[in-house]
Amino acid sequence: MLKTYRYRLYPTDEQAAFLNRQFGSVRYVYNWALALATTTYQTQGSGVTRFQLDKRLTALKQELPWLGEVAAQPLQQALVHLDKAFTRFFRDKKGYPRFKSKQGRQSATYPQGVKIHWENGVIYLPKAGWIRAVLSRPFQGAVKTVTVRRVPSGKFFASVLVEDETQVPDAVPETQERAVGGDLGLHDFLVLSTGETYGHPQWLESELYRLKILQRRFAKTTTGSKNRAKLRRQIARLHERVANRRQDFLQKLSTDLVRRFDTVCLEDLNVAGLTRNRSLARRIAQSGWAEFRRQLEYKAPWHGKHVRVIGRFAPSSRLCPCGYYNHDLTLADRQWECPSCQRHHDRDVLAANNIKRFAFAEHYTGRDTPGEPGEHPLVDDRRQP
């Protein structure tokens, strides 16, 4: 089982300067290879293979002696990452690879040569030496790769990819009794079919006032000045604090759900389409719904659990269990009463229960869209009054 452990690094000034040169060299090699592959394809009609780039990298290091002053393996890994980016572009249509900028996150990947000394709390990187680190989470297993990153706030982190000896447990049988449906929203981040609600912390909203002040000050600074660089780091630290709080909430919530239930059912939300609403775009974008689903999907196999996702066009909040479909329900209606069976529904709880029912429906594939009356397996318009 592959797991990633993240540790904070505290390099000295000399080590930080060396790591910055390492990041710059990796970025240069990546951009050089991308430009070469693009130009070759445009002029000759064929691309450049990774092995051809490896040979040209050797010649490039002779032309540019400063590339030999840093570790060689991260430079080779830059070509590996570019090859994977092209693979995703041609196979998964994920978008053409883009050039890396010196603004933002910087990284360098070491496939070998890294050592960790747990007692002294240091990590050894080739040509950088022993770097002080906070090794908060010990692990057992073979280290596959170590990726060193510098985030916009100026902090350094090491992400260690470990092949754990832990065996993946057998998947438990899926039953509707041991499953739970969840409806994601803005007022409450998650409402479960059991009636439990998890309020939306609104991480960015709580820092918005301070963010506006810093951005006003930043806009008045001179380009290239020290005050501008200082304010840029302050803004980056604020965004980092918001992201860390969001990650902490999502990690704890996803772990709790996977441990408590055998199957978690969610709805496939069109987040890109929802953010077109100018009034709600910021709150939707900072909610992290896609990240929450991603965490559930990779944590579930660790415990032998399951995640089911239904289609985005399912009428989750409009459909009464009796079969009545409420065509007049608006976003402002949080509660409604079924005129057919006289049941009183909370919109979010009803949606969570319907998501669970749809996920276990015998003929529901999770990608079907409701068609004409009577076509959907869980909708029967003939029962409407």
TORKOL-4160 file (C-alpha; in steps of 0.2 Angstrom, whole numbers, padded with zeros to 4 digits, m for minus):
385
<pt num="1" X="0000" Y="0000" Z="0000"/>
<pt num="2" X="0007" Y="0017" Z="m0005"/>
<pt num="3" X="0006" Y="0031" Z="0008"/>
<pt num="4" X="0013" Y="0049" Z="0008"/>
<pt num="5" X="0020" Y="0057" Z="0024"/>
<pt num="6" X="0023" Y="0075" Z="0024"/>
<pt num="7" X="0037" Y="0084" Z="0035"/>
<pt num="8" X="0041" Y="0102" Z="0038"/>
<pt num="9" X="0060" Y="0106" Z="0034"/>
<pt num="10" X="0070" Y="0119" Z="0042"/>
<pt num="11" X="0085" Y="0122" Z="0031"/>
<pt num="12" X="0099" Y="0134" Z="0035"/>
<pt num="13" X="0102" Y="0149" Z="0024"/>
<pt num="14" X="0115" Y="0140" Z="0013"/>
<pt num="15" X="0104" Y="0125" Z="0011"/>
<pt num="16" X="0089" Y="0136" Z="0007"/>
<pt num="17" X="0099" Y="0145" Z="m0006"/>
<pt num="18" X="0104" Y="0128" Z="m0013"/>
<pt num="19" X="0087" Y="0121" Z="m0014"/>
<pt num="20" X="0081" Y="0137" Z="m0023"/>
<pt num="21" X="0094" Y="0133" Z="m0036"/>
<pt num="22" X="0088" Y="0115" Z="m0037"/>
<pt num="23" X="0071" Y="0121" Z="m0040"/>
<pt num="24" X="0076" Y="0133" Z="m0053"/>
<pt num="25" X="0086" Y="0120" Z="m0062"/>
<pt num="26" X="0072" Y="0107" Z="m0062"/>
<pt num="27" X="0060" Y="0121" Z="m0068"/>
<pt num="28" X="0072" Y="0126" Z="m0082"/>
<pt num="29" X="0074" Y="0108" Z="m0088"/>
<pt num="30" X="0055" Y="0105" Z="m0088"/>
<pt num="31" X="0052" Y="0120" Z="m0098"/>
<pt num="32" X="0067" Y="0117" Z="m0110"/>
<pt num="33" X="0060" Y="0099" Z="m0113"/>
<pt num="34" X="0042" Y="0105" Z="m0116"/>
<pt num="35" X="0048" Y="0119" Z="m0128"/>
<pt num="36" X="0059" Y="0106" Z="m0137"/>
<pt num="37" X="0045" Y="0093" Z="m0139"/>
<pt num="38" X="0032" Y="0106" Z="m0145"/>
<pt num="39" X="0044" Y="0114" Z="m0158"/>
<pt num="40" X="0049" Y="0097" Z="m0164"/>
<pt num="41" X="0031" Y="0091" Z="m0166"/>
<pt num="42" X="0026" Y="0108" Z="m0175"/>
<pt num="43" X="0041" Y="0107" Z="m0187"/>
<pt num="44" X="0043" Y="0088" Z="m0190"/>
<pt num="45" X="0026" Y="0081" Z="m0186"/>
<pt num="46" X="0032" Y="0069" Z="m0173"/>
<pt num="47" X="0036" Y="0072" Z="m0154"/>
<pt num="48" X="0052" Y="0068" Z="m0144"/>
<pt num="49" X="0053" Y="0052" Z="m0133"/>
<pt num="50" X="0058" Y="0053" Z="m0115"/>
<pt num="51" X="0074" Y="0043" Z="m0119"/>
<pt num="52" X="0079" Y="0055" Z="m0133"/>
<pt num="53" X="0076" Y="0069" Z="m0120"/>
<pt num="54" X="0088" Y="0060" Z="m0108"/>
<pt num="55" X="0102" Y="0060" Z="m0121"/>
<pt num="56" X="0099" Y="0078" Z="m0125"/>
<pt num="57" X="0099" Y="0082" Z="m0106"/>
<pt num="58" X="0117" Y="0076" Z="m0105"/>
<pt num="59" X="0123" Y="0087" Z="m0119"/>
<pt num="60" X="0113" Y="0102" Z="m0111"/>
<pt num="61" X="0122" Y="0099" Z="m0094"/>
<pt num="62" X="0139" Y="0101" Z="m0104"/>
<pt num="63" X="0133" Y="0117" Z="m0112"/>
<pt num="64" X="0126" Y="0124" Z="m0095"/>
<pt num="65" X="0139" Y="0120" Z="m0081"/>
<pt num="66" X="0127" Y="0127" Z="m0068"/>
<pt num="67" X="0116" Y="0112" Z="m0071"/>
<pt num="68" X="0130" Y="0101" Z="m0064"/>
<pt num="69" X="0131" Y="0110" Z="m0048"/>
<pt num="70" X="0114" Y="0103" Z="m0042"/>
<pt num="71" X="0108" Y="0085" Z="m0039"/>
<pt num="72" X="0106" Y="0076" Z="m0056"/>
<pt num="73" X="0091" Y="0064" Z="m0051"/>
<pt num="74" X="0078" Y="0078" Z="m0049"/>
<pt num="75" X="0083" Y="0085" Z="m0067"/>
<pt num="76" X="0079" Y="0067" Z="m0074"/>
<pt num="77" X="0063" Y="0066" Z="m0064"/>
<pt num="78" X="0057" Y="0082" Z="m0072"/>
<pt num="79" X="0058" Y="0073" Z="m0089"/>
<pt num="80" X="0048" Y="0059" Z="m0081"/>
<pt num="81" X="0035" Y="0071" Z="m0075"/>
<pt num="82" X="0034" Y="0079" Z="m0092"/>
<pt num="83" X="0032" Y="0062" Z="m0100"/>
<pt num="84" X="0017" Y="0058" Z="m0088"/>
<pt num="85" X="0009" Y="0075" Z="m0092"/>
<pt num="86" X="0010" Y="0071" Z="m0111"/>
<pt num="87" X="0002" Y="0053" Z="m0107"/>
<pt num="88" X="m0012" Y="0061" Z="m0098"/>
<pt num="89" X="m0015" Y="0074" Z="m0112"/>
<pt num="90" X="m0016" Y="0060" Z="m0125"/>
<pt num="91" X="m0025" Y="0047" Z="m0115"/>
<pt num="92" X="m0036" Y="0056" Z="m0103"/>
<pt num="93" X="m0038" Y="0073" Z="m0112"/>
<pt num="94" X="m0032" Y="0082" Z="m0097"/>
<pt num="95" X="m0025" Y="0097" Z="m0105"/>
<pt num="96" X="m0009" Y="0101" Z="m0114"/>
<pt num="97" X="0006" Y="0103" Z="m0102"/>
<pt num="98" X="0010" Y="0121" Z="m0097"/>
<pt num="99" X="0027" Y="0129" Z="m0093"/>
<pt num="100" X="0031" Y="0131" Z="m0075"/>
<pt num="101" X="0033" Y="0148" Z="m0067"/>
<pt num="102" X="0045" Y="0153" Z="m0053"/>
<pt num="103" X="0030" Y="0160" Z="m0044"/>
<pt num="104" X="0020" Y="0148" Z="m0033"/>
<pt num="105" X="0025" Y="0131" Z="m0028"/>
<pt num="106" X="0042" Y="0124" Z="m0032"/>
<pt num="107" X="0047" Y="0106" Z="m0031"/>
<pt num="108" X="0061" Y="0093" Z="m0034"/>
<pt num="109" X="0059" Y="0074" Z="m0033"/>
<pt num="110" X="0073" Y="0062" Z="m0027"/>
<pt num="111" X="0070" Y="0044" Z="m0032"/>
<pt num="112" X="0084" Y="0038" Z="m0021"/>
<pt num="113" X="0099" Y="0044" Z="m0011"/>
<pt num="114" X="0088" Y="0051" Z="0003"/>
<pt num="115" X="0091" Y="0046" Z="0021"/>
<pt num="116" X="0081" Y="0049" Z="0036"/>
<pt num="117" X="0088" Y="0049" Z="0054"/>
<pt num="118" X="0073" Y="0048" Z="0066"/>
<pt num="119" X="0083" Y="0050" Z="0082"/>
<pt num="120" X="0092" Y="0067" Z="0077"/>
<pt num="121" X="0076" Y="0073" Z="0067"/>
<pt num="122" X="0086" Y="0076" Z="0051"/>
<pt num="123" X="0084" Y="0072" Z="0032"/>
<pt num="124" X="0098" Y="0070" Z="0020"/>
<pt num="125" X="0096" Y="0076" Z="0002"/>
<pt num="126" X="0110" Y="0074" Z="m0011"/>
<pt num="127" X="0122" Y="0089" Z="m0012"/>
<pt num="128" X="0111" Y="0098" Z="0001"/>
<pt num="129" X="0117" Y="0088" Z="0016"/>
<pt num="130" X="0107" Y="0085" Z="0032"/>
<pt num="131" X="0092" Y="0096" Z="0034"/>
<pt num="132" X="0083" Y="0098" Z="0051"/>
<pt num="133" X="0065" Y="0092" Z="0050"/>
<pt num="134" X="0050" Y="0089" Z="0061"/>
<pt num="135" X="0047" Y="0070" Z="0059"/>
<pt num="136" X="0031" Y="0069" Z="0067"/>
<pt num="137" X="0024" Y="0053" Z="0060"/>
<pt num="138" X="0036" Y="0038" Z="0059"/>
<pt num="139" X="0033" Y="0025" Z="0046"/>
<pt num="140" X="0038" Y="0007" Z="0041"/>
<pt num="141" X="0041" Y="0002" Z="0024"/>
<pt num="142" X="0052" Y="0006" Z="0008"/>
<pt num="143" X="0054" Y="0024" Z="0003"/>
<pt num="144" X="0049" Y="0026" Z="m0016"/>
<pt num="145" X="0052" Y="0044" Z="m0019"/>
<pt num="146" X="0055" Y="0060" Z="m0009"/>
<pt num="147" X="0048" Y="0077" Z="m0016"/>
<pt num="148" X="0054" Y="0093" Z="m0008"/>
<pt num="149" X="0043" Y="0108" Z="m0010"/>
<pt num="150" X="0043" Y="0126" Z="m0007"/>
<pt num="151" X="0026" Y="0134" Z="m0004"/>
<pt num="152" X="0022" Y="0152" Z="m0008"/>
<pt num="153" X="0024" Y="0157" Z="0010"/>
<pt num="154" X="0042" Y="0152" Z="0009"/>
<pt num="155" X="0041" Y="0136" Z="0020"/>
<pt num="156" X="0049" Y="0120" Z="0014"/>
<pt num="157" X="0041" Y="0103" Z="0015"/>
<pt num="158" X="0046" Y="0085" Z="0011"/>
<pt num="159" X="0033" Y="0073" Z="0005"/>
<pt num="160" X="0039" Y="0055" Z="0007"/>
<pt num="161" X="0030" Y="0041" Z="m0003"/>
<pt num="162" X="0031" Y="0025" Z="0006"/>
<pt num="163" X="0027" Y="0007" Z="0001"/>
<pt num="164" X="0019" Y="0002" Z="0017"/>
<pt num="165" X="0019" Y="m0017" Z="0022"/>
<pt num="166" X="0001" Y="m0015" Z="0028"/>
<pt num="167" X="m0011" Y="m0027" Z="0018"/>
<pt num="168" X="m0027" Y="m0020" Z="0010"/>
<pt num="169" X="m0041" Y="m0028" Z="0019"/>
<pt num="170" X="m0055" Y="m0038" Z="0010"/>
<pt num="171" X="m0070" Y="m0027" Z="0005"/>
<pt num="172" X="m0085" Y="m0029" Z="0016"/>
<pt num="173" X="m0102" Y="m0034" Z="0008"/>
<pt num="174" X="m0112" Y="m0019" Z="0003"/>
<pt num="175" X="m0129" Y="m0017" Z="0011"/>
<pt num="176" X="m0141" Y="m0003" Z="0012"/>
<pt num="177" X="m0143" Y="m0004" Z="0031"/>
<pt num="178" X="m0124" Y="m0001" Z="0033"/>
<pt num="179" X="m0124" Y="0013" Z="0020"/>
<pt num="180" X="m0126" Y="0032" Z="0022"/>
<pt num="181" X="m0131" Y="0045" Z="0010"/>
<pt num="182" X="m0123" Y="0062" Z="0010"/>
<pt num="183" X="m0129" Y="0079" Z="0003"/>
<pt num="184" X="m0116" Y="0092" Z="0001"/>
<pt num="185" X="m0121" Y="0110" Z="0002"/>
<pt num="186" X="m0116" Y="0128" Z="0007"/>
<pt num="187" X="m0126" Y="0131" Z="0023"/>
<pt num="188" X="m0122" Y="0114" Z="0030"/>
<pt num="189" X="m0106" Y="0107" Z="0022"/>
<pt num="190" X="m0114" Y="0089" Z="0023"/>
<pt num="191" X="m0131" Y="0082" Z="0028"/>
<pt num="192" X="m0132" Y="0063" Z="0031"/>
<pt num="193" X="m0147" Y="0052" Z="0028"/>
<pt num="194" X="m0146" Y="0048" Z="0047"/>
<pt num="195" X="m0151" Y="0067" Z="0050"/>
<pt num="196" X="m0134" Y="0072" Z="0056"/>
<pt num="197" X="m0127" Y="0089" Z="0050"/>
<pt num="198" X="m0110" Y="0096" Z="0048"/>
<pt num="199" X="m0110" Y="0115" Z="0047"/>
<pt num="200" X="m0100" Y="0124" Z="0034"/>
<pt num="201" X="m0085" Y="0132" Z="0043"/>
<pt num="202" X="m0083" Y="0145" Z="0029"/>
<pt num="203" X="m0064" Y="0146" Z="0031"/>
<pt num="204" X="m0061" Y="0160" Z="0018"/>
<pt num="205" X="m0075" Y="0170" Z="0024"/>
<pt num="206" X="m0068" Y="0172" Z="0041"/>
<pt num="207" X="m0052" Y="0178" Z="0034"/>
<pt num="208" X="m0059" Y="0189" Z="0020"/>
<pt num="209" X="m0058" Y="0206" Z="0030"/>
<pt num="210" X="m0039" Y="0204" Z="0033"/>
<pt num="211" X="m0036" Y="0198" Z="0015"/>
<pt num="212" X="m0044" Y="0213" Z="0008"/>
<pt num="213" X="m0033" Y="0224" Z="0019"/>
<pt num="214" X="m0017" Y="0215" Z="0014"/>
<pt num="215" X="m0022" Y="0216" Z="m0005"/>
<pt num="216" X="m0025" Y="0234" Z="m0004"/>
<pt num="217" X="m0008" Y="0237" Z="0003"/>
<pt num="218" X="0000" Y="0225" Z="m0009"/>
<pt num="219" X="m0008" Y="0235" Z="m0024"/>
<pt num="220" X="0000" Y="0251" Z="m0018"/>
<pt num="221" X="0018" Y="0244" Z="m0017"/>
<pt num="222" X="0032" Y="0246" Z="m0030"/>
<pt num="223" X="0036" Y="0232" Z="m0041"/>
<pt num="224" X="0052" Y="0223" Z="m0036"/>
<pt num="225" X="0052" Y="0232" Z="m0019"/>
<pt num="226" X="0055" Y="0223" Z="m0002"/>
<pt num="227" X="0038" Y="0228" Z="0005"/>
<pt num="228" X="0030" Y="0220" Z="m0010"/>
<pt num="229" X="0039" Y="0204" Z="m0007"/>
<pt num="230" X="0035" Y="0205" Z="0011"/>
<pt num="231" X="0016" Y="0208" Z="0008"/>
<pt num="232" X="0016" Y="0194" Z="m0005"/>
<pt num="233" X="0022" Y="0182" Z="0009"/>
<pt num="234" X="0009" Y="0188" Z="0021"/>
<pt num="235" X="m0005" Y="0185" Z="0009"/>
<pt num="236" X="0002" Y="0168" Z="0005"/>
<pt num="237" X="0003" Y="0163" Z="0023"/>
<pt num="238" X="m0015" Y="0169" Z="0025"/>
<pt num="239" X="m0021" Y="0158" Z="0010"/>
<pt num="240" X="m0010" Y="0144" Z="0017"/>
<pt num="241" X="m0019" Y="0145" Z="0034"/>
<pt num="242" X="m0036" Y="0144" Z="0026"/>
<pt num="243" X="m0031" Y="0129" Z="0016"/>
<pt num="244" X="m0024" Y="0120" Z="0031"/>
<pt num="245" X="m0040" Y="0123" Z="0041"/>
<pt num="246" X="m0050" Y="0116" Z="0026"/>
<pt num="247" X="m0039" Y="0101" Z="0024"/>
<pt num="248" X="m0040" Y="0097" Z="0043"/>
<pt num="249" X="m0059" Y="0098" Z="0042"/>
<pt num="250" X="m0060" Y="0087" Z="0027"/>
<pt num="251" X="m0048" Y="0074" Z="0033"/>
<pt num="252" X="m0056" Y="0072" Z="0050"/>
<pt num="253" X="m0074" Y="0071" Z="0042"/>
<pt num="254" X="m0069" Y="0059" Z="0028"/>
<pt num="255" X="m0060" Y="0047" Z="0040"/>
<pt num="256" X="m0075" Y="0047" Z="0052"/>
<pt num="257" X="m0087" Y="0042" Z="0039"/>
<pt num="258" X="m0076" Y="0028" Z="0032"/>
<pt num="259" X="m0074" Y="0021" Z="0049"/>
<pt num="260" X="m0092" Y="0022" Z="0054"/>
<pt num="261" X="m0101" Y="0016" Z="0038"/>
<pt num="262" X="m0098" Y="0002" Z="0025"/>
<pt num="263" X="m0104" Y="0013" Z="0010"/>
<pt num="264" X="m0104" Y="0031" Z="0008"/>
<pt num="265" X="m0116" Y="0038" Z="m0006"/>
<pt num="266" X="m0113" Y="0055" Z="m0014"/>
<pt num="267" X="m0119" Y="0065" Z="m0029"/>
<pt num="268" X="m0108" Y="0069" Z="m0044"/>
<pt num="269" X="m0109" Y="0088" Z="m0043"/>
<pt num="270" X="m0105" Y="0099" Z="m0058"/>
<pt num="271" X="m0094" Y="0111" Z="m0048"/>
<pt num="272" X="m0087" Y="0120" Z="m0063"/>
<pt num="273" X="m0105" Y="0124" Z="m0069"/>
<pt num="274" X="m0111" Y="0129" Z="m0051"/>
<pt num="275" X="m0097" Y="0142" Z="m0050"/>
<pt num="276" X="m0105" Y="0151" Z="m0064"/>
<pt num="277" X="m0117" Y="0158" Z="m0052"/>
<pt num="278" X="m0109" Y="0175" Z="m0048"/>
<pt num="279" X="m0117" Y="0176" Z="m0031"/>
<pt num="280" X="m0111" Y="0159" Z="m0024"/>
<pt num="281" X="m0096" Y="0156" Z="m0034"/>
<pt num="282" X="m0083" Y="0161" Z="m0020"/>
<pt num="283" X="m0092" Y="0150" Z="m0007"/>
<pt num="284" X="m0094" Y="0135" Z="m0019"/>
<pt num="285" X="m0076" Y="0136" Z="m0024"/>
<pt num="286" X="m0069" Y="0137" Z="m0006"/>
<pt num="287" X="m0080" Y="0122" Z="0000"/>
<pt num="288" X="m0068" Y="0108" Z="m0007"/>
<pt num="289" X="m0082" Y="0096" Z="m0012"/>
<pt num="290" X="m0071" Y="0088" Z="m0025"/>
<pt num="291" X="m0057" Y="0086" Z="m0013"/>
<pt num="292" X="m0069" Y="0078" Z="0000"/>
<pt num="293" X="m0074" Y="0065" Z="m0013"/>
<pt num="294" X="m0056" Y="0062" Z="m0018"/>
<pt num="295" X="m0052" Y="0058" Z="0001"/>
<pt num="296" X="m0066" Y="0047" Z="0003"/>
<pt num="297" X="m0062" Y="0037" Z="m0013"/>
<pt num="298" X="m0044" Y="0034" Z="m0008"/>
<pt num="299" X="m0047" Y="0030" Z="0011"/>
<pt num="300" X="m0062" Y="0018" Z="0008"/>
<pt num="301" X="m0051" Y="0004" Z="0001"/>
<pt num="302" X="m0039" Y="0006" Z="0016"/>
<pt num="303" X="m0054" Y="0000" Z="0027"/>
<pt num="304" X="m0062" Y="m0012" Z="0015"/>
<pt num="305" X="m0076" Y="0001" Z="0013"/>
<pt num="306" X="m0085" Y="0007" Z="m0003"/>
<pt num="307" X="m0090" Y="0024" Z="m0011"/>
<pt num="308" X="m0105" Y="0025" Z="m0023"/>
<pt num="309" X="m0108" Y="0041" Z="m0033"/>
<pt num="310" X="m0124" Y="0044" Z="m0042"/>
<pt num="311" X="m0128" Y="0055" Z="m0057"/>
<pt num="312" X="m0129" Y="0074" Z="m0056"/>
<pt num="313" X="m0146" Y="0074" Z="m0064"/>
<pt num="314" X="m0155" Y="0063" Z="m0051"/>
<pt num="315" X="m0170" Y="0073" Z="m0043"/>
<pt num="316" X="m0163" Y="0070" Z="m0025"/>
<pt num="317" X="m0172" Y="0085" Z="m0016"/>
<pt num="318" X="m0188" Y="0085" Z="m0027"/>
<pt num="319" X="m0193" Y="0067" Z="m0026"/>
<pt num="320" X="m0204" Y="0061" Z="m0011"/>
<pt num="321" X="m0202" Y="0042" Z="m0007"/>
<pt num="322" X="m0220" Y="0040" Z="m0012"/>
<pt num="323" X="m0216" Y="0044" Z="m0030"/>
<pt num="324" X="m0222" Y="0062" Z="m0031"/>
<pt num="325" X="m0210" Y="0074" Z="m0040"/>
<pt num="326" X="m0210" Y="0092" Z="m0034"/>
<pt num="327" X="m0208" Y="0102" Z="m0050"/>
<pt num="328" X="m0211" Y="0119" Z="m0041"/>
<pt num="329" X="m0197" Y="0117" Z="m0028"/>
<pt num="330" X="m0184" Y="0132" Z="m0028"/>
<pt num="331" X="m0168" Y="0134" Z="m0020"/>
<pt num="332" X="m0175" Y="0146" Z="m0007"/>
<pt num="333" X="m0187" Y="0132" Z="m0001"/>
<pt num="334" X="m0178" Y="0122" Z="0013"/>
<pt num="335" X="m0194" Y="0113" Z="0018"/>
<pt num="336" X="m0209" Y="0106" Z="0008"/>
<pt num="337" X="m0224" Y="0095" Z="0011"/>
<pt num="338" X="m0229" Y="0082" Z="m0001"/>
<pt num="339" X="m0247" Y="0084" Z="m0007"/>
<pt num="340" X="m0249" Y="0065" Z="m0011"/>
<pt num="341" X="m0244" Y="0057" Z="0006"/>
<pt num="342" X="m0244" Y="0073" Z="0017"/>
<pt num="343" X="m0226" Y="0070" Z="0023"/>
<pt num="344" X="m0216" Y="0085" Z="0028"/>
<pt num="345" X="m0198" Y="0085" Z="0021"/>
<pt num="346" X="m0182" Y="0094" Z="0025"/>
<pt num="347" X="m0174" Y="0097" Z="0008"/>
<pt num="348" X="m0156" Y="0092" Z="0013"/>
<pt num="349" X="m0161" Y="0076" Z="0023"/>
<pt num="350" X="m0173" Y="0071" Z="0009"/>
<pt num="351" X="m0159" Y="0073" Z="m0004"/>
<pt num="352" X="m0147" Y="0063" Z="0007"/>
<pt num="353" X="m0159" Y="0048" Z="0008"/>
<pt num="354" X="m0163" Y="0049" Z="m0010"/>
<pt num="355" X="m0145" Y="0049" Z="m0015"/>
<pt num="356" X="m0143" Y="0033" Z="m0004"/>
<pt num="357" X="m0159" Y="0025" Z="m0012"/>
<pt num="358" X="m0153" Y="0029" Z="m0030"/>
<pt num="359" X="m0136" Y="0022" Z="m0026"/>
<pt num="360" X="m0143" Y="0005" Z="m0022"/>
<pt num="361" X="m0157" Y="0006" Z="m0035"/>
<pt num="362" X="m0157" Y="m0011" Z="m0045"/>
<pt num="363" X="m0158" Y="m0003" Z="m0062"/>
<pt num="364" X="m0150" Y="0014" Z="m0059"/>
<pt num="365" X="m0133" Y="0016" Z="m0067"/>
<pt num="366" X="m0128" Y="0032" Z="m0058"/>
<pt num="367" X="m0126" Y="0041" Z="m0075"/>
<pt num="368" X="m0144" Y="0041" Z="m0082"/>
<pt num="369" X="m0153" Y="0057" Z="m0083"/>
<pt num="370" X="m0172" Y="0058" Z="m0079"/>
<pt num="371" X="m0182" Y="0058" Z="m0095"/>
<pt num="372" X="m0200" Y="0059" Z="m0099"/>
<pt num="373" X="m0213" Y="0055" Z="m0085"/>
<pt num="374" X="m0212" Y="0037" Z="m0080"/>
<pt num="375" X="m0195" Y="0034" Z="m0088"/>
<pt num="376" X="m0184" Y="0036" Z="m0072"/>
<pt num="377" X="m0184" Y="0020" Z="m0061"/>
<pt num="378" X="m0188" Y="0030" Z="m0045"/>
<pt num="379" X="m0200" Y="0042" Z="m0052"/>
<pt num="380" X="m0218" Y="0038" Z="m0055"/>
<pt num="381" X="m0228" Y="0054" Z="m0061"/>
<pt num="382" X="m0244" Y="0044" Z="m0062"/>
<pt num="383" X="m0246" Y="0046" Z="m0043"/>
<pt num="384" X="m0246" Y="0064" Z="m0043"/>
<pt num="385" X="m0263" Y="0072" Z="m0039"/>
